[in-house]
């Protein structure tokens, strides 16, 4: 399962669970709407933070893979040069 699908499922499940919980809670309609609006804004901020963190980690992994690939390419080129001069 990809990280994107997991994150989407997690967020949708959290949102649905939170909304259902609020709708079943004994509060006035106005209070419930205010709570839903506040929780929606909070979840939006948290989602943005999570996406930024995932992007940073993905960038780190990509940079590491690129560095290792460059090192491997250099080693291969060195072996080829040695074989050509032998």
Secondary structure, 3 states (H helix, E strand, C coil): CCHHHHHHHHHHHHHHHHHHHHHHCCCCHHHHHHHHHHHHHHHHHHHHHHHHHHHHHHHHHHHHHHHHHHHHHHHHHHHHHHHHHC
